Amino acid sequence: MSIVSILLPDFLLILLGFVIIRITNWGNEFWVGMEKLVYYVLFPSLLFYSTSHTSLDFALTGKLLQVAIAACFTGILLGWLAKPLFRPGPMIFESGVQTAFRFNSYLALAAANRLAGDQGTSMMALIIGFCVPLCNMAAVHALVHRSGGLLKELAKNPLLLATAGGIIFNLIGLRVPEIAGAFLSRLGNASIALGLIMVGAGLRLSGLQNAKGIASYLIAVKLLAVPACAYFLGRFLELPPLQLQIAVIFGALPTASSAYVLTTRMGGNGPLVAFLISAGTLISLVTLPFWLIQASAA
Protein backbone atom coordinates (compact mmCIF):
# COMPACT_ATOMS: atom_id res chain seq x y z
CA MET A 1 0.00 0.00 0.00
CA SER A 2 1.43 3.40 -0.99
CA ILE A 3 2.04 6.22 1.48
CA VAL A 4 -0.56 8.34 -0.34
CA SER A 5 -3.25 5.68 -0.03
CA ILE A 6 -2.49 5.29 3.69
CA LEU A 7 -2.64 8.96 4.68
CA LEU A 8 -4.68 10.77 2.03
CA PRO A 9 -8.14 9.44 3.12
CA ASP A 10 -7.46 10.65 6.67
CA PHE A 11 -6.35 14.11 5.59
CA LEU A 12 -9.40 14.32 3.30
CA LEU A 13 -11.62 13.70 6.33
CA ILE A 14 -9.84 16.56 8.13
CA LEU A 15 -10.42 18.76 5.07
CA LEU A 16 -14.09 17.72 5.05
CA GLY A 17 -14.51 18.88 8.64
CA PHE A 18 -12.79 22.18 7.82
CA VAL A 19 -15.21 22.76 4.93
CA ILE A 20 -18.40 21.57 6.65
CA ILE A 21 -18.13 23.91 9.63
CA ARG A 22 -17.66 26.87 7.26
CA ILE A 23 -20.53 26.15 4.85
CA THR A 24 -23.15 25.10 7.40
CA ASN A 25 -24.89 26.85 10.24
CA TRP A 26 -25.40 23.93 12.61
CA GLY A 27 -24.43 25.92 15.66
CA ASN A 28 -21.77 25.52 18.31
CA GLU A 29 -23.92 23.12 20.36
CA PHE A 30 -23.88 20.57 17.52
CA TRP A 31 -20.07 20.54 17.29
CA VAL A 32 -19.58 20.49 21.06
CA GLY A 33 -22.01 17.59 21.36
CA MET A 34 -20.30 15.70 18.54
CA GLU A 35 -16.90 16.21 20.15
CA LYS A 36 -18.18 14.85 23.46
CA LEU A 37 -19.71 11.82 21.71
CA VAL A 38 -16.41 10.98 20.03
CA TYR A 39 -14.23 11.68 23.06
CA TYR A 40 -16.33 10.03 25.76
CA VAL A 41 -18.09 7.18 23.90
CA LEU A 42 -16.83 6.28 20.43
CA PHE A 43 -13.08 6.65 20.85
CA PRO A 44 -12.87 4.87 24.22
CA SER A 45 -14.86 2.00 22.66
CA LEU A 46 -12.20 1.64 19.97
CA LEU A 47 -9.36 1.71 22.50
CA PHE A 48 -11.00 -0.82 24.80
CA TYR A 49 -11.88 -3.21 22.01
CA SER A 50 -8.46 -2.95 20.35
CA THR A 51 -6.56 -3.73 23.54
CA SER A 52 -8.99 -6.31 24.93
CA HIS A 53 -9.02 -8.81 22.07
CA THR A 54 -5.47 -8.68 20.70
CA SER A 55 -2.59 -10.79 21.98
CA LEU A 56 -0.46 -8.65 24.30
CA ASP A 57 3.07 -9.98 24.01
CA PHE A 58 5.16 -7.35 25.76
CA ALA A 59 8.30 -9.30 24.89
CA LEU A 60 7.58 -8.40 21.25
CA THR A 61 6.25 -4.88 21.79
CA GLY A 62 8.55 -3.79 24.63
CA LYS A 63 11.05 -2.06 22.36
CA LEU A 64 8.23 -0.34 20.48
CA LEU A 65 6.92 1.11 23.74
CA GLN A 66 10.43 2.18 24.73
CA VAL A 67 10.82 4.09 21.47
CA ALA A 68 7.41 5.77 21.82
CA ILE A 69 8.06 6.80 25.43
CA ALA A 70 11.53 8.09 24.52
CA ALA A 71 9.98 10.15 21.72
CA CYS A 72 7.52 11.67 24.22
CA PHE A 73 10.33 12.54 26.63
CA THR A 74 12.23 14.15 23.76
CA GLY A 75 9.25 16.41 23.06
CA ILE A 76 8.83 17.22 26.75
CA LEU A 77 12.50 18.08 27.33
CA LEU A 78 12.89 20.13 24.16
CA GLY A 79 9.56 21.82 24.83
CA TRP A 80 10.70 22.96 28.26
CA LEU A 81 13.87 24.40 26.74
CA ALA A 82 11.64 26.98 25.06
CA LYS A 83 11.25 28.87 28.34
CA PRO A 84 14.92 29.87 28.80
CA LEU A 85 15.46 30.18 25.04
CA PHE A 86 12.61 32.60 24.31
CA ARG A 87 11.67 34.06 27.73
CA PRO A 88 8.02 34.40 26.63
CA GLY A 89 5.32 36.45 28.31
CA PRO A 90 2.81 35.16 30.86
CA MET A 91 0.87 32.01 29.90
CA ILE A 92 2.58 31.68 26.50
CA PHE A 93 5.07 28.99 27.46
CA GLU A 94 2.73 27.38 30.00
CA SER A 95 -0.01 27.04 27.39
CA GLY A 96 2.07 26.26 24.32
CA VAL A 97 4.62 23.79 25.66
CA GLN A 98 2.16 20.88 25.50
CA THR A 99 2.02 21.21 21.70
CA ALA A 100 5.63 19.97 21.58
CA PHE A 101 4.66 16.50 22.81
CA ARG A 102 0.92 15.86 22.88
CA PHE A 103 -0.37 13.88 19.92
CA ASN A 104 -3.57 13.49 17.91
CA SER A 105 -4.92 10.07 18.84
CA TYR A 106 -7.63 10.15 16.15
CA LEU A 107 -5.07 10.49 13.37
CA ALA A 108 -2.79 7.99 15.11
CA LEU A 109 -5.32 5.16 15.07
CA ALA A 110 -6.67 6.06 11.64
CA ALA A 111 -3.19 5.91 10.06
CA ALA A 112 -2.24 2.74 11.97
CA ASN A 113 -5.45 1.05 10.89
CA ARG A 114 -4.90 1.99 7.26
CA LEU A 115 -1.32 0.73 7.48
CA ALA A 116 -1.86 -2.65 9.13
CA GLY A 117 -5.52 -3.19 10.08
CA ASP A 118 -6.28 -4.54 13.55
CA GLN A 119 -2.61 -5.33 14.20
CA GLY A 120 -1.59 -1.73 13.57
CA THR A 121 -4.54 -0.41 15.58
CA SER A 122 -3.62 -2.59 18.56
CA MET A 123 0.02 -1.48 18.51
CA MET A 124 -0.99 2.18 18.38
CA ALA A 125 -3.60 1.66 21.12
CA LEU A 126 -0.88 0.26 23.40
CA ILE A 127 1.32 3.27 22.71
CA ILE A 128 -1.58 5.61 23.43
CA GLY A 129 -2.30 3.79 26.69
CA PHE A 130 1.23 4.31 27.94
CA CYS A 131 1.86 7.79 26.53
CA VAL A 132 -1.45 9.54 27.27
CA PRO A 133 -0.79 9.69 31.05
CA LEU A 134 2.82 10.77 30.48
CA CYS A 135 1.84 13.60 28.13
CA ASN A 136 -1.14 14.64 30.25
CA MET A 137 1.02 14.85 33.37
CA ALA A 138 3.55 17.04 31.58
CA ALA A 139 0.82 19.26 30.10
CA VAL A 140 -1.08 19.69 33.35
CA HIS A 141 2.13 20.31 35.27
CA ALA A 142 2.84 23.40 33.17
CA LEU A 143 -0.63 24.76 33.99
CA VAL A 144 -1.01 23.20 37.42
CA HIS A 145 -1.25 26.48 39.28
CA ARG A 146 -4.59 26.97 37.50
CA SER A 147 -5.73 23.36 38.05
CA GLY A 148 -7.60 21.40 40.67
CA GLY A 149 -4.94 18.67 40.70
CA LEU A 150 -3.00 16.36 38.43
CA LEU A 151 -4.43 13.04 39.62
CA LYS A 152 -7.96 14.35 39.20
CA GLU A 153 -7.22 15.24 35.56
CA LEU A 154 -5.81 11.78 34.84
CA ALA A 155 -8.60 9.93 36.66
CA LYS A 156 -11.19 11.61 34.40
CA ASN A 157 -9.40 10.86 31.12
CA PRO A 158 -11.63 8.46 29.14
CA LEU A 159 -8.83 7.41 26.77
CA LEU A 160 -6.59 6.35 29.62
CA LEU A 161 -9.41 4.55 31.43
CA ALA A 162 -10.54 2.68 28.31
CA THR A 163 -7.02 1.54 27.40
CA ALA A 164 -6.18 0.47 30.94
CA GLY A 165 -9.50 -1.38 31.17
CA GLY A 166 -8.88 -3.19 27.88
CA ILE A 167 -5.37 -4.26 28.89
CA ILE A 168 -6.53 -5.54 32.27
CA PHE A 169 -9.49 -7.33 30.68
CA ASN A 170 -7.10 -9.02 28.26
CA LEU A 171 -4.41 -9.94 30.77
CA ILE A 172 -6.80 -11.70 33.17
CA GLY A 173 -7.96 -13.89 30.30
CA LEU A 174 -11.44 -12.55 29.64
CA ARG A 175 -12.86 -12.34 26.14
CA VAL A 176 -15.43 -9.92 24.74
CA PRO A 177 -18.60 -11.81 23.64
CA GLU A 178 -19.19 -11.82 19.89
CA ILE A 179 -22.21 -9.51 19.93
CA ALA A 180 -20.54 -7.07 22.31
CA GLY A 181 -17.41 -7.18 20.18
CA ALA A 182 -19.36 -6.34 17.02
CA PHE A 183 -21.07 -3.48 18.88
CA LEU A 184 -17.76 -2.03 20.13
CA SER A 185 -16.14 -2.51 16.74
CA ARG A 186 -18.83 -0.47 15.01
CA LEU A 187 -18.55 2.28 17.60
CA GLY A 188 -14.80 2.29 17.11
CA ASN A 189 -15.08 2.52 13.33
CA ALA A 190 -17.36 5.53 13.69
CA SER A 191 -14.87 7.22 16.01
CA ILE A 192 -12.10 7.36 13.42
CA ALA A 193 -14.08 9.17 10.73
CA LEU A 194 -15.93 11.50 13.11
CA GLY A 195 -12.76 12.20 15.09
CA LEU A 196 -10.88 13.33 12.00
CA ILE A 197 -13.83 15.46 10.86
CA MET A 198 -13.77 17.13 14.28
CA VAL A 199 -10.05 17.81 13.90
CA GLY A 200 -10.78 19.66 10.65
CA ALA A 201 -13.68 21.54 12.17
CA GLY A 202 -11.42 22.80 14.94
CA LEU A 203 -8.70 24.28 12.72
CA ARG A 204 -7.99 27.93 13.55
CA LEU A 205 -5.22 30.04 12.03
CA SER A 206 -5.50 33.15 14.17
CA GLY A 207 -4.24 34.02 17.63
CA LEU A 208 -0.46 33.96 17.06
CA GLN A 209 0.22 37.65 17.72
CA ASN A 210 3.69 38.18 19.28
CA ALA A 211 4.83 34.60 19.85
CA LYS A 212 6.15 33.70 16.41
CA GLY A 213 9.56 32.53 17.59
CA ILE A 214 8.39 30.12 20.26
CA ALA A 215 5.50 28.95 18.05
CA SER A 216 7.89 27.99 15.24
CA TYR A 217 10.17 26.26 17.72
CA LEU A 218 7.39 24.18 19.31
CA ILE A 219 6.02 23.10 15.92
CA ALA A 220 9.52 22.10 14.80
CA VAL A 221 10.02 20.04 17.94
CA LYS A 222 6.77 18.15 17.45
CA LEU A 223 6.99 17.52 13.72
CA LEU A 224 10.77 17.19 13.24
CA ALA A 225 12.66 16.42 16.45
CA VAL A 226 10.19 13.95 17.98
CA PRO A 227 9.77 11.78 14.85
CA ALA A 228 13.53 11.93 14.27
CA CYS A 229 14.02 10.47 17.75
CA ALA A 230 11.48 7.71 17.01
CA TYR A 231 13.09 6.91 13.66
CA PHE A 232 16.74 6.81 14.73
CA LEU A 233 16.11 5.07 18.05
CA GLY A 234 13.85 2.55 16.31
CA ARG A 235 16.58 1.84 13.77
CA PHE A 236 19.15 1.53 16.57
CA LEU A 237 16.98 -0.96 18.48
CA GLU A 238 16.29 -2.85 15.23
CA LEU A 239 12.53 -2.68 15.44
CA PRO A 240 10.68 -4.91 12.93
CA PRO A 241 9.48 -2.95 9.86
CA LEU A 242 5.86 -2.58 10.96
CA GLN A 243 6.80 -1.53 14.49
CA LEU A 244 9.25 1.05 13.11
CA GLN A 245 6.51 2.48 10.90
CA ILE A 246 4.06 2.62 13.82
CA ALA A 247 6.67 4.31 16.04
CA VAL A 248 7.48 6.90 13.39
CA ILE A 249 3.81 7.62 12.69
CA PHE A 250 3.32 8.16 16.41
CA GLY A 251 6.29 10.50 16.64
CA ALA A 252 5.23 12.51 13.58
CA LEU A 253 1.64 13.15 14.69
CA PRO A 254 0.45 16.75 15.06
CA THR A 255 -0.77 17.99 18.42
CA ALA A 256 -4.07 16.82 19.87
CA SER A 257 -7.04 19.17 19.61
CA SER A 258 -7.77 18.37 23.27
CA ALA A 259 -4.77 20.56 24.14
CA TYR A 260 -6.98 23.57 23.40
CA VAL A 261 -9.72 22.27 25.69
CA LEU A 262 -7.23 21.74 28.53
CA THR A 263 -5.74 25.20 28.05
CA THR A 264 -9.04 27.07 28.12
CA ARG A 265 -10.34 25.04 31.05
CA MET A 266 -7.24 25.88 33.06
CA GLY A 267 -7.10 29.58 32.21
CA GLY A 268 -4.34 29.49 29.60
CA ASN A 269 -3.80 31.20 26.25
CA GLY A 270 -6.43 29.43 24.15
CA PRO A 271 -5.98 31.36 20.85
CA LEU A 272 -2.24 30.61 20.80
CA VAL A 273 -2.77 26.89 21.37
CA ALA A 274 -5.53 26.80 18.73
CA PHE A 275 -3.09 28.30 16.23
CA LEU A 276 -0.32 25.85 17.14
CA ILE A 277 -2.66 22.88 16.76
CA SER A 278 -3.99 24.11 13.42
CA ALA A 279 -0.64 25.11 11.94
CA GLY A 280 0.94 21.85 13.09
CA THR A 281 -1.88 19.81 11.58
CA LEU A 282 -1.54 21.56 8.22
CA ILE A 283 2.28 21.24 8.17
CA SER A 284 1.97 17.54 9.02
CA LEU A 285 0.38 17.10 5.59
CA VAL A 286 3.99 17.22 4.40
CA THR A 287 6.04 16.00 7.37
CA LEU A 288 4.00 12.90 8.28
CA PRO A 289 4.28 11.35 4.77
CA PHE A 290 7.98 12.26 4.73
CA TRP A 291 8.71 10.39 7.96
CA LEU A 292 6.59 7.41 6.97
CA ILE A 293 8.51 7.19 3.68
CA GLN A 294 11.79 7.11 5.63
CA ALA A 295 10.49 4.35 7.91
CA SER A 296 9.15 2.33 5.00
CA ALA A 297 12.45 2.55 3.15
CA ALA A 298 14.53 1.50 6.18
Secondary structure, DSSP 8 states (H G I E B T S, - for coil): --HHHHHHHHHHHHHHHHHHHHH----HHHHHHHHHHIIIIIHHHHHHHHHHSS---HHHHHHHHHHHHHHHHHHHHHHHTHHHHH---TTTHHHHGGGGT---HHHHHHHHHHHHHHHHHHHHHHHHHHHHHHHHHHHHHHTGGGSS-HHHHHHT-HHHHHHHHHHHHHHTT----HHHHHHHHHHHHHHHHHHHHHHHHT------TT-HHHHHHHHHIIIIIHHHHHHHHHHHTT--HHHHHHHHHHHT----THHHHHHHHTT--HHHHHHHHHHHHHHHHHHHHHHHHHHHH-
